[in-house]
Amino acid sequence: MRYVTNSEEETEALGARLAAVLTPGTVVAFTGDLGAGKTAFTRGLARGLGVTDRVTSPTFTIVNEYEGGRLPLFHFDMYRLASSEELFDIGWEDYLQRGGVCAVEWSENVSDALEEDALSVEISRGEQDGQRVIVIEGVEL
């Protein structure tokens, strides 16, 4: 499905809407340019899951963990990973088994390691300032 949002708040609201249908072990694979809105969408996922912590990009830590919601949220940033081998070095399989949602920014860097049933969220800039075009595949909203 293709969605158009016109603000960061609308992008977060779409993330919250997606969170309502997520189940334990779901992987959400994000693609999009730097600054496209992947972290904003993930903030919405967190809010929709009931996470109250401040959600920030895990650029330098690789993964941020958020507990306390309906499901735990594991927010990955694969921008700095050179290969999917490094993903397994940080315990990817352990995260999958913990029954949370894995939100993976820059998923194209580790696409060979992701499950075939991962949800795809592609975010790109729209024609107007602040506008985002978001394509979600693998689930109906």
MARBA-3410 file (N, C-alpha, C, O; in Angstrom, 1 decimal):
141
0.8,-1.2,0.0,0.0,0.0,0.0,0.9,1.2,0.0,2.0,1.3,0.6 ~ 0.4,2.3,-0.7,1.1,3.5,-0.8,0.4,4.6,0.0,-0.8,4.7,-0.1 ~ 1.1,5.3,0.9,0.6,6.4,1.7,1.4,7.6,1.5,2.6,7.6,1.2 ~ 0.8,8.8,1.6,1.4,10.1,1.6,1.2,10.8,2.9,0.0,11.0,3.3 ~ 2.3,11.2,3.6,2.1,12.0,4.8,2.7,13.4,4.5,3.5,13.5,3.6
2.2,14.3,5.2,2.5,15.7,5.0,3.3,16.4,6.1,3.5,17.6,6.1 ~ 3.6,15.6,7.1,4.4,16.1,8.3,5.0,15.0,9.0,4.6,13.8,8.8 ~ 5.9,15.3,9.9,6.5,14.3,10.7,5.5,13.6,11.6,5.6,12.4,11.9 ~ 4.5,14.4,12.1,3.5,13.9,13.0,2.6,12.9,12.2,2.2,11.8,12.8 ~ 2.3,13.1,11.0,1.5,12.2,10.2,2.3,10.9,9.9,1.8,9.8,9.9
3.6,11.1,9.7,4.5,9.9,9.5,4.5,9.0,10.8,4.4,7.8,10.7 ~ 4.6,9.7,11.9,4.6,8.9,13.2,3.2,8.3,13.4,3.1,7.1,13.8 ~ 2.1,8.9,13.0,0.8,8.4,13.2,0.6,7.1,12.3,0.0,6.2,12.7 ~ 1.2,7.1,11.1,1.2,5.9,10.2,1.9,4.8,10.9,1.5,3.6,10.8 ~ 3.1,5.1,11.5,3.8,4.1,12.2,3.0,3.5,13.4,3.1,2.3,13.6
2.3,4.4,14.1,1.5,3.9,15.2,0.3,3.0,14.7,0.0,2.0,15.3 ~ -0.2,3.3,13.5,-1.2,2.5,12.9,-0.7,1.1,12.6,-1.4,0.1,12.8 ~ 0.5,1.1,12.0,1.1,-0.2,11.7,1.4,-1.0,13.0,1.2,-2.2,13.0 ~ 1.8,-0.4,14.0,2.1,-1.1,15.3,0.9,-1.9,15.8,1.1,-2.9,16.4 ~ -0.3,-1.4,15.5,-1.5,-2.0,16.0,-1.6,-3.4,15.5,-2.3,-4.3,16.1
-1.1,-3.7,14.3,-1.3,-5.1,13.7,0.0,-5.9,13.8,0.0,-7.1,13.3 ~ 1.0,-5.5,14.5,2.3,-6.2,14.6,2.2,-7.3,15.6,1.5,-7.2,16.6 ~ 2.9,-8.4,15.4,2.9,-9.6,16.3,4.3,-9.8,16.7,5.3,-9.4,16.1 ~ 4.5,-10.6,17.8,5.8,-11.0,18.3,6.7,-11.6,17.2,6.2,-12.4,16.4 ~ 7.9,-11.1,17.1,8.9,-11.6,16.1,8.8,-10.9,14.7,9.5,-11.3,13.8
8.0,-9.9,14.6,7.9,-9.2,13.3,9.1,-8.4,13.0,9.7,-7.7,13.9 ~ 9.6,-8.4,11.8,10.7,-7.6,11.4,10.2,-6.6,10.4,9.5,-6.9,9.4 ~ 10.5,-5.3,10.7,10.1,-4.2,9.8,11.3,-3.7,9.1,12.2,-3.1,9.8 ~ 11.5,-3.9,7.8,12.7,-3.6,7.1,12.5,-2.2,6.4,11.7,-2.1,5.5 ~ 13.2,-1.2,6.9,13.1,0.1,6.3,14.1,0.4,5.2,15.3,-0.1,5.3
13.7,1.1,4.2,14.7,1.6,3.2,14.3,3.1,3.0,13.1,3.5,3.2 ~ 15.3,3.9,2.6,15.0,5.3,2.4,16.3,6.1,2.6,17.2,5.7,3.4 ~ 16.4,7.2,2.0,17.6,8.1,2.1,17.7,8.6,3.5,16.8,8.6,4.3 ~ 18.9,9.1,3.7,19.2,9.8,5.0,18.2,10.9,5.2,18.1,11.8,4.3 ~ 17.6,11.0,6.4,16.6,12.0,6.7,15.3,11.8,6.1,14.4,12.8,6.1
15.0,10.7,5.5,13.7,10.4,4.8,12.5,10.3,5.8,11.4,10.6,5.5 ~ 12.8,9.9,7.1,11.8,9.7,8.1,11.7,8.4,8.7,10.7,8.0,9.3 ~ 12.7,7.6,8.5,12.7,6.2,9.1,12.6,6.2,10.6,11.8,5.5,11.2 ~ 13.3,7.1,11.3,13.3,7.2,12.7,11.9,7.8,13.2,11.4,7.4,14.2 ~ 11.4,8.7,12.5,10.1,9.3,12.8,9.0,8.2,12.7,8.2,8.1,13.6
9.1,7.4,11.7,8.1,6.3,11.6,8.3,5.3,12.7,7.3,4.8,13.3 ~ 9.6,5.0,13.1,9.8,4.1,14.3,9.3,4.7,15.6,8.9,4.0,16.4 ~ 9.4,6.1,15.7,8.8,6.7,16.9,7.3,6.4,17.0,6.8,6.1,18.0 ~ 6.7,6.4,15.8,5.3,6.1,15.8,5.0,4.6,16.1,4.1,4.3,16.8 ~ 5.9,3.7,15.6,5.8,2.3,16.0,5.8,2.2,17.5,5.0,1.5,18.1
6.8,2.8,18.1,7.0,2.7,19.5,5.7,3.2,20.3,5.2,2.6,21.2 ~ 5.2,4.4,19.8,4.0,4.9,20.5,2.8,4.0,20.3,2.1,3.7,21.3 ~ 2.7,3.4,19.1,1.6,2.4,18.9,1.7,1.1,19.7,0.7,0.5,20.0 ~ 3.0,0.8,20.0,3.2,-0.4,20.9,3.1,-0.1,22.4,3.1,-1.0,23.2 ~ 2.9,1.2,22.7,2.8,1.6,24.1,4.1,1.9,24.8,4.2,2.0,26.0
5.2,2.1,24.0,6.5,2.5,24.6,6.5,4.0,24.9,6.1,4.8,24.0 ~ 6.9,4.3,26.1,6.8,5.8,26.5,8.2,6.4,26.5,8.3,7.6,26.6 ~ 9.3,5.6,26.3,10.6,6.1,26.3,10.8,7.0,25.0,10.1,6.9,24.0 ~ 11.8,7.9,25.1,12.2,8.7,23.9,12.9,7.9,22.9,13.9,7.2,23.3 ~ 12.5,7.8,21.7,13.0,7.0,20.6,14.0,7.9,19.8,13.6,8.9,19.3
15.2,7.4,19.7,16.3,8.1,19.0,16.9,7.1,18.0,16.8,5.9,18.2 ~ 17.6,7.6,17.0,18.3,6.8,16.1,19.5,6.1,16.7,20.2,6.7,17.4 ~ 19.6,4.8,16.5,20.7,4.0,17.1,22.0,4.0,16.2,22.7,3.1,16.1 ~ 22.2,5.1,15.5,23.3,5.2,14.5,24.6,4.8,15.1,25.4,4.0,14.4 ~ 25.0,5.1,16.3,26.3,4.8,16.8,26.3,3.6,17.8,27.3,3.1,18.1
25.1,3.2,18.2,25.0,2.0,19.1,24.5,0.8,18.3,24.5,-0.3,19.0 ~ 24.1,0.8,17.1,23.6,-0.2,16.3,22.2,-0.6,16.7,21.3,-0.8,15.8 ~ 21.9,-0.8,18.0,20.5,-1.2,18.4,20.1,-0.5,19.7,20.9,-0.4,20.6 ~ 18.9,0.1,19.7,18.3,0.6,20.9,17.1,-0.3,21.3,16.4,-0.7,20.4 ~ 17.0,-0.6,22.6,16.0,-1.5,23.0,15.0,-0.7,23.8,15.3,0.1,24.7
13.7,-0.9,23.5,12.6,-0.2,24.3,11.6,-1.3,24.8,11.0,-2.1,24.1 ~ 11.5,-1.3,26.1,10.6,-2.2,26.8,9.4,-1.5,27.4,9.4,-0.2,27.3 ~ 8.4,-2.2,27.9,7.3,-1.5,28.6,6.1,-1.4,27.8,5.1,-0.9,28.3 ~ 6.1,-1.7,26.5,4.9,-1.6,25.7,4.3,-3.0,25.5,4.7,-4.0,26.2 ~ 3.3,-3.1,24.6,2.6,-4.3,24.3,3.6,-5.4,23.9,3.5,-6.6,24.2
4.6,-4.9,23.1,5.7,-5.8,22.7,7.0,-5.0,22.8,6.9,-3.7,22.7 ~ 8.1,-5.6,23.1,9.4,-4.9,23.1,9.7,-4.4,21.7,9.3,-5.0,20.7 ~ 10.4,-3.3,21.6,10.8,-2.8,20.3,12.3,-2.7,20.2,13.0,-2.1,21.1 ~ 12.9,-3.4,19.2,14.4,-3.4,19.0,14.6,-2.6,17.7,14.3,-3.0,16.6 ~ 15.2,-1.4,17.9,15.4,-0.5,16.8,16.9,-0.5,16.3,17.8,-0.1,17.0
17.1,-1.1,15.1,18.4,-1.3,14.6,18.7,-0.2,13.5,17.9,0.2,12.8 ~ 20.0,0.2,13.4,20.5,1.0,12.4,21.7,0.3,11.7,22.7,0.2,12.4 ~ 21.5,-0.2,10.5,22.5,-1.0,9.9,23.4,-0.2,8.9,24.2,-0.7,8.2 ~ 23.3,1.1,9.0,24.1,2.0,8.1,25.6,1.7,8.2,26.3,1.8,7.2 ~ 26.1,1.5,9.4,27.5,1.3,9.6,28.0,-0.1,9.4,29.2,-0.4,9.5
27.1,-1.1,9.2,27.5,-2.4,9.1,28.0,-2.7,7.7,27.4,-2.3,6.7 ~ 29.1,-3.4,7.5,29.7,-3.7,6.2,29.1,-5.0,5.6,29.1,-5.1,4.4 ~ 28.5,-5.9,6.4,27.9,-7.1,5.9,26.9,-7.7,6.9,26.9,-7.2,8.1 ~ 26.1,-8.6,6.5,25.2,-9.3,7.4,25.9,-10.1,8.4,25.3,-10.4,9.4 ~ 27.2,-10.5,8.2,27.9,-11.3,9.2,28.0,-10.5,10.5,27.9,-11.0,11.6
28.2,-9.2,10.4,28.3,-8.3,11.5,26.9,-8.3,12.3,26.9,-8.1,13.5 ~ 25.9,-8.5,11.6,24.5,-8.5,12.2,24.4,-9.7,13.1,23.9,-9.6,14.3 ~ 24.9,-10.8,12.7,24.9,-12.0,13.5,25.9,-11.9,14.7,25.6,-12.5,15.8 ~ 26.9,-11.1,14.5,27.9,-10.9,15.6,27.3,-10.1,16.8,27.7,-10.3,17.9 ~ 26.3,-9.3,16.5,25.6,-8.5,17.6,24.4,-9.2,18.2,23.8,-8.7,19.0
24.2,-10.5,17.7,23.1,-11.2,18.4,21.8,-11.1,17.7,20.8,-11.2,18.4 ~ 21.7,-10.9,16.4,20.5,-10.8,15.7,19.5,-11.9,16.0,18.3,-11.7,16.2 ~ 20.0,-13.2,16.0,19.1,-14.3,16.2,18.5,-14.2,17.6,17.3,-14.6,17.8 ~ 19.2,-13.7,18.6,18.7,-13.6,19.9,17.5,-12.6,20.0,16.5,-12.8,20.6 ~ 17.7,-11.5,19.2,16.6,-10.5,19.2,15.4,-11.1,18.6,14.3,-10.8,19.0
15.5,-11.9,17.5,14.4,-12.5,16.8,13.6,-13.4,17.8,12.4,-13.5,17.7 ~ 14.3,-14.0,18.7,13.7,-15.0,19.6,13.1,-14.4,20.8,12.4,-15.0,21.6 ~ 13.3,-13.1,21.0,12.8,-12.4,22.2,11.4,-12.0,22.1,10.8,-11.4,23.1 ~ 10.7,-12.2,21.0,9.3,-11.9,20.9,8.9,-10.5,20.8,7.8,-10.1,21.1 ~ 9.8,-9.6,20.3,9.5,-8.2,20.1,9.4,-7.9,18.6,9.3,-8.8,17.7
9.4,-6.6,18.3,9.4,-6.1,16.9,10.8,-5.6,16.7,11.3,-4.8,17.4 ~ 11.4,-6.0,15.5,12.7,-5.5,15.1,12.5,-4.5,14.0,12.1,-4.9,12.9 ~ 12.7,-3.3,14.3,12.6,-2.2,13.3,14.1,-2.0,12.7,14.9,-1.6,13.5 ~ 14.3,-2.2,11.4,15.6,-2.2,10.9,15.8,-1.1,9.8,15.3,-1.3,8.7 ~ 16.5,-0.1,10.2,16.8,1.0,9.3,18.0,0.6,8.5,18.9,-0.2,8.9
18.1,1.0,7.2,19.1,0.6,6.3,19.2,-0.9,6.1,20.2,-1.5,6.0 ~ 18.0,-1.5,6.0,17.9,-2.9,5.9,18.5,-3.5,4.6,18.9,-4.6,4.6 ~ 18.7,-2.6,3.6,19.3,-3.1,2.4,20.8,-3.6,2.6,21.3,-4.3,1.8 ~ 21.4,-3.1,3.7,22.8,-3.4,4.0,22.9,-4.9,4.5,24.0,-5.5,4.5 ~ 21.8,-5.4,5.0,21.8,-6.8,5.5,20.6,-7.6,5.0,20.1,-8.6,5.6
20.2,-7.3,3.8,19.0,-7.9,3.2,19.1,-9.4,3.1,18.1,-10.1,3.2 ~ 20.3,-9.9,2.9,20.5,-11.4,2.8,20.2,-12.1,4.1,20.1,-13.3,4.1 ~ 20.2,-11.4,5.2,20.1,-12.0,6.5,18.6,-11.9,7.0,18.3,-12.5,8.0 ~ 17.8,-11.1,6.4,16.4,-10.9,6.9,15.5,-12.0,6.4,15.7,-12.6,5.3 ~ 14.5,-12.3,7.2,13.5,-13.3,6.9,12.7,-12.9,5.6,12.5,-11.7,5.4
12.3,-13.8,4.9,11.5,-13.5,3.7,10.2,-12.9,4.0,9.6,-12.1,3.2 ~ 9.7,-13.1,5.2,8.4,-12.5,5.6,8.5,-11.2,6.3,7.5,-10.7,6.9 ~ 9.7,-10.5,6.2,9.8,-9.2,6.8,8.9,-8.2,6.1,8.7,-8.3,4.9 ~ 8.3,-7.3,6.9,7.5,-6.3,6.3,8.5,-5.2,5.7,9.5,-5.0,6.3 ~ 8.1,-4.7,4.6,8.9,-3.7,3.9,8.3,-2.3,4.1,7.1,-2.1,3.8
9.1,-1.3,4.5,8.6,0.1,4.6,9.6,0.9,3.8,10.7,1.1,4.3 ~ 9.2,1.4,2.7,10.1,2.3,1.9,9.6,3.7,2.0,8.4,4.0,1.8 ~ 10.5,4.6,2.5,10.1,6.0,2.7,11.0,6.9,1.8,12.2,6.8,1.7 ~ 10.3,7.8,1.1,11.0,8.7,0.2,10.3,10.1,0.3,9.2,10.2,0.8 ~ 11.1,11.1,0.0,10.5,12.5,0.0,9.5,12.7,-1.1,9.6,12.2,-2.2
8.5,13.4,-0.7,7.4,13.7,-1.7,7.7,15.0,-2.5,8.9,15.5,-2.4 ~ 6.8,15.5,-3.2,7.0,16.7,-4.0,7.0,18.0,-3.2,7.7,18.9,-3.6 ~ 6.4,18.0,-2.1,6.3,19.2,-1.2,7.2,19.0,0.0,7.5,17.9,0.4 ~ 7.6,20.2,0.5,8.4,20.1,1.7,7.7,19.5,2.9,6.6,19.8,3.2 ~ 8.4,18.5,3.5,7.8,17.8,4.6,6.9,16.6,4.2,6.5,15.8,5.1
6.7,16.5,2.9,5.8,15.4,2.5,6.7,14.1,2.3,7.8,14.2,1.9 ~ 6.1,12.9,2.6,6.8,11.7,2.5,5.8,10.7,1.8,4.6,10.7,2.0 ~ 6.4,9.9,0.9,5.7,8.8,0.2,6.2,7.5,0.9,7.4,7.2,0.9 ~ 5.2,6.8,1.4,5.6,5.6,2.2,4.9,4.4,1.6,3.6,4.4,1.5 ~ 5.7,3.4,1.2,5.1,2.2,0.6,5.3,1.0,1.6,6.5,0.7,2.0
4.2,0.4,2.1,4.3,-0.7,3.1,3.8,-1.9,2.4,2.8,-2.0,1.8 ~ 4.7,-3.0,2.4,4.4,-4.2,1.8,4.5,-5.3,2.9,5.4,-5.3,3.7 ~ 3.6,-6.3,2.8,3.6,-7.5,3.6,2.6,-7.5,4.7,2.5,-8.4,5.5 ~ 1.7,-6.4,4.8,0.7,-6.4,5.8,-0.4,-5.4,5.3,-0.1,-4.4,4.5 ~ -1.6,-5.6,5.6,-2.8,-4.7,5.3,-3.0,-3.9,6.5,-3.1,-4.3,7.7
-3.2,-2.6,6.3,-3.6,-1.6,7.4,-5.1,-1.3,7.3,-5.6,-0.5,8.1
END
